[in-house]
């Protein structure tokens, strides 16, 4: 009888299809793209998204696991021109997936631009939930790179009431808020420090809201990519800081974020130039020293 029992187990093991471990099954994906209008000198000829990015839109359209995307600012060159937003909307329509906007200074820096943006796309900061993950879109343009006043009150409430119910927390903004001339990120500057106050409250008020959470927190900034660097990655405890962008054709990229059913998060760094979409390697390869 013992011999037949082992024969049965052998048959059972080899006749049943292999099942992926739960932690490797993708629950959903989303993409993050920064500075999508591209290089300033080409903005007049290339209304809409940066041409190398436009060439990859079918990649996003055809990915059945991809749920949505986030543009992390400088979405258009001149945010006061309706025709630029019209062209952008036409590009997004080809993806056939929702795209959320974290506006940059080019998009929303003055009252005319802000009025047009909010008329077309609603509030400049917002939140939503996806598969038990919390998504927060911030607008540092309201107060010289600070998250303050009504926006700060709103953010504190969102974190207090929703983070404990979430698995992961994803945060998006345009400016590289962790950068300063004299801190550890000084060699990873933004495309432009335009509008930045001498002192901002990122490390004094915003970062502390998240470092005490039990969640893994991922912060994405999009004002990079026009010059030498278009990628930055830094992980400390539960918080991961990521800068990503395009325009300079040296490290032009966007990121596909994969969230597995075991709530694990991984990244695919998509190169817009060079030999294939993996030409830039892994996002983690760009961790700061």
C-alpha positions in Angstrom: 0.0 0.0 0.0 2.8 2.4 0.8 4.3 1.9 -2.7 1.0 2.7 -4.3 0.6 5.8 -2.1 3.9 7.2 -3.3 3.1 6.4 -7.0 -0.2 8.4 -6.5 1.7 11.3 -5.0 4.2 11.2 -7.9 1.3 11.2 -10.4 -0.4 14.0 -8.6 2.7 16.2 -8.6 3.4 15.8 -12.3 -0.2 16.0 -13.6 -1.2 19.2 -11.9 -0.1 22.5 -13.5 2.4 24.6 -11.6 0.9 27.5 -9.7 2.9 30.8 -9.3 3.5 31.8 -5.7 0.8 34.4 -4.7 3.5 37.0 -4.2 4.6 36.8 -7.9 1.1 37.3 -9.4 0.6 40.8 -10.6 -2.4 42.5 -9.2 -2.1 45.6 -11.4 0.5 47.9 -13.0 0.7 51.7 -13.5 3.2 53.9 -15.2 4.9 57.1 -14.1 6.3 59.6 -16.6 7.9 63.0 -15.8 8.6 66.1 -17.9 6.6 64.6 -20.8 6.6 67.7 -23.0 10.3 67.0 -23.6 13.1 69.4 -24.3 12.3 73.1 -24.2 13.9 73.9 -27.5 11.7 71.4 -29.3 8.4 72.4 -27.7 7.2 74.5 -30.6 7.7 71.7 -33.2 6.5 68.9 -30.9 3.2 69.8 -29.4 2.0 66.9 -27.3 4.2 64.4 -25.5 7.9 64.0 -26.1 8.3 62.2 -29.5 10.3 59.2 -28.2 7.6 58.7 -25.5 4.9 59.0 -28.1 6.6 56.1 -29.9 6.1 53.9 -26.8 2.4 54.7 -26.3 1.4 51.4 -27.9 3.4 49.6 -25.3 1.2 51.1 -22.7 -2.0 50.6 -24.7 -1.4 46.9 -25.2 -0.4 45.9 -21.7 -3.6 44.3 -20.3 -2.3 44.5 -16.7 -1.7 48.3 -16.9 -4.5 50.1 -15.1 -3.6 53.8 -15.4 -0.7 56.3 -15.5 0.5 59.4 -13.7 2.3 62.3 -15.4 4.6 64.0 -12.8 4.5 67.5 -14.2 5.7 69.8 -17.0 3.1 68.0 -19.0 2.9 70.8 -21.6 5.3 73.6 -22.3 2.9 76.6 -22.1 0.0 75.7 -19.8 -2.0 78.7 -20.9 -2.5 77.4 -24.5 -5.6 75.2 -24.9 -4.2 73.7 -28.1 -1.3 72.2 -26.2 -3.7 70.5 -23.8 -5.9 69.4 -26.7 -2.9 67.7 -28.4 -1.9 66.1 -25.1 -5.4 64.7 -24.6 -5.3 63.3 -28.1 -2.0 61.5 -27.3 -3.5 60.1 -24.0 -6.6 58.9 -25.8 -4.5 56.5 -27.8 -3.5 54.7 -24.6 -7.1 54.1 -23.7 -6.4 54.2 -20.0 -6.9 56.9 -17.3 -3.9 59.2 -16.8 -3.7 61.4 -13.6 -1.7 64.7 -13.5 0.6 66.0 -10.8 1.1 69.5 -12.3 4.4 71.2 -12.7 5.4 74.9 -13.0 5.0 74.9 -16.8 1.4 73.6 -16.4 0.1 75.7 -13.6 2.5 78.4 -12.4 0.3 81.4 -12.9 -3.4 82.2 -12.4 -4.2 81.9 -16.1 -2.6 78.5 -16.4 -4.1 77.3 -13.1 -7.6 78.3 -14.2 -7.3 76.5 -17.5 -5.9 73.4 -15.8 -8.5 73.1 -13.1 -11.3 73.9 -15.6 -10.2 70.9 -17.7 -8.9 68.4 -15.1 -10.2 69.4 -11.7 -8.3 70.0 -8.4 -4.5 70.2 -8.6 -4.1 67.8 -5.6 -6.2 64.7 -4.9 -6.2 61.1 -3.7 -7.6 57.8 -4.8 -7.5 54.2 -3.8 -6.6 51.2 -6.0 -6.5 47.6 -4.9 -6.1 48.7 -1.2 -3.2 51.1 -2.2 -3.4 54.8 -1.4 -2.4 57.3 -4.1 -1.7 60.9 -3.3 -1.1 63.7 -5.9 0.4 66.9 -4.5 0.8 70.4 -5.8 3.9 72.2 -4.5 3.3 75.0 -7.0 0.8 76.6 -4.6 3.4 77.8 -2.2 7.0 77.9 -3.5 7.6 74.1 -3.2 5.9 73.9 0.2 2.9 71.8 1.0 1.1 74.2 3.3 -2.2 75.7 4.4 -5.3 73.9 3.2 -3.3 71.4 1.2 -1.3 70.4 4.3 -4.4 70.1 6.4 -6.0 67.9 3.7 -2.8 65.7 3.4 -2.7 65.1 7.2 -6.3 64.1 7.2 -5.8 61.7 4.2 -2.8 60.0 5.9 -4.6 59.8 9.3 -7.8 58.3 7.9 -6.6 56.2 5.0 -3.0 55.0 5.4 -4.0 52.4 8.1 -6.4 50.8 5.6 -3.9 50.8 2.8 -1.2 48.4 1.9 1.2 50.6 -0.1 1.3 54.4 -0.3 2.3 56.2 -3.6 2.9 59.9 -3.7 3.4 62.0 -6.8 4.6 65.6 -7.3 6.6 67.5 -9.9 9.4 69.3 -8.0 12.2 67.2 -6.5 11.3 68.3 -3.0 14.1 66.4 -1.3 16.8 68.3 -3.1 18.7 71.2 -1.6 22.0 72.9 -2.5 23.7 71.6 0.7 22.1 68.2 1.4 22.9 64.6 0.4 20.9 65.1 -2.8 22.8 68.2 -4.0 24.4 66.3 -6.9 20.9 65.2 -8.2 19.4 68.6 -9.0 16.1 69.3 -10.7 15.8 70.6 -14.2 15.0 74.0 -12.6 14.7 75.3 -9.1 12.2 77.9 -10.4 9.9 79.2 -7.7 11.6 77.4 -4.8 11.6 79.2 -1.5 15.0 79.4 0.3 13.7 76.9 2.9 10.9 74.4 2.3 9.0 72.1 4.6 9.5 68.7 2.9 11.8 67.3 5.6 10.4 69.2 8.5 6.6 68.5 7.9 5.9 66.2 4.9 8.5 63.4 5.2 7.7 62.8 8.9 4.1 62.1 8.1 5.2 59.0 6.3 8.3 57.7 8.0 6.3 56.5 11.0 3.8 54.6 9.0 3.8 50.8 8.7 3.3 51.1 5.0 5.9 51.1 2.3 5.8 54.6 0.8 7.0 55.5 -2.7 7.5 59.2 -3.7 7.8 60.1 -7.3 9.1 63.5 -8.7 9.2 64.4 -12.3 11.4 67.5 -12.8 14.4 65.7 -14.3 15.7 64.3 -17.6 16.5 67.5 -19.6 20.2 67.5 -18.8 22.7 64.8 -17.7 20.6 62.8 -15.3 17.0 61.6 -15.7 16.9 59.0 -13.0 17.4 58.9 -9.2 16.6 56.2 -6.6 17.0 56.2 -2.9 15.5 53.9 -0.3 15.6 54.5 3.4 13.6 52.3 5.7 10.0 52.4 4.5 10.3 55.3 2.1 11.6 55.2 -1.4 12.4 58.4 -3.3 12.3 58.2 -7.1 13.0 60.9 -9.7 12.3 60.2 -13.4 11.9 62.2 -16.5 12.6 62.9 -20.2 13.7 65.5 -22.6 17.4 65.4 -22.9 17.7 62.1 -24.9 20.4 60.9 -22.6 18.4 59.1 -19.8 14.9 59.6 -21.3 12.7 57.2 -19.5 9.4 56.3 -17.8 8.7 53.7 -15.1 6.2 50.9 -15.0 5.3 50.0 -11.4 4.2 46.4 -10.8 2.1 45.7 -7.7 1.9 42.0 -6.8 -0.9 40.3 -5.0 1.4 39.9 -2.0 1.6 43.7 -2.0 5.2 43.6 -3.2 6.2 46.4 -5.5 8.8 46.2 -8.3 9.8 48.5 -11.2 10.6 48.3 -14.8 12.7 51.2 -16.1 11.7 51.9 -19.8 14.3 53.5 -21.9 13.1 55.8 -24.7 16.3 55.8 -26.7 19.1 53.3 -27.3 18.9 49.6 -27.9 15.6 48.4 -26.6 13.4 49.3 -23.7 15.8 47.9 -21.1 18.8 49.9 -22.4 19.1 51.9 -19.1 19.1 48.8 -16.9 17.2 48.6 -13.6 15.8 51.5 -11.6 17.7 50.3 -8.5 21.0 50.6 -10.5 20.6 54.4 -10.0 20.6 54.3 -6.2 22.6 57.3 -4.9 25.9 56.4 -3.2 
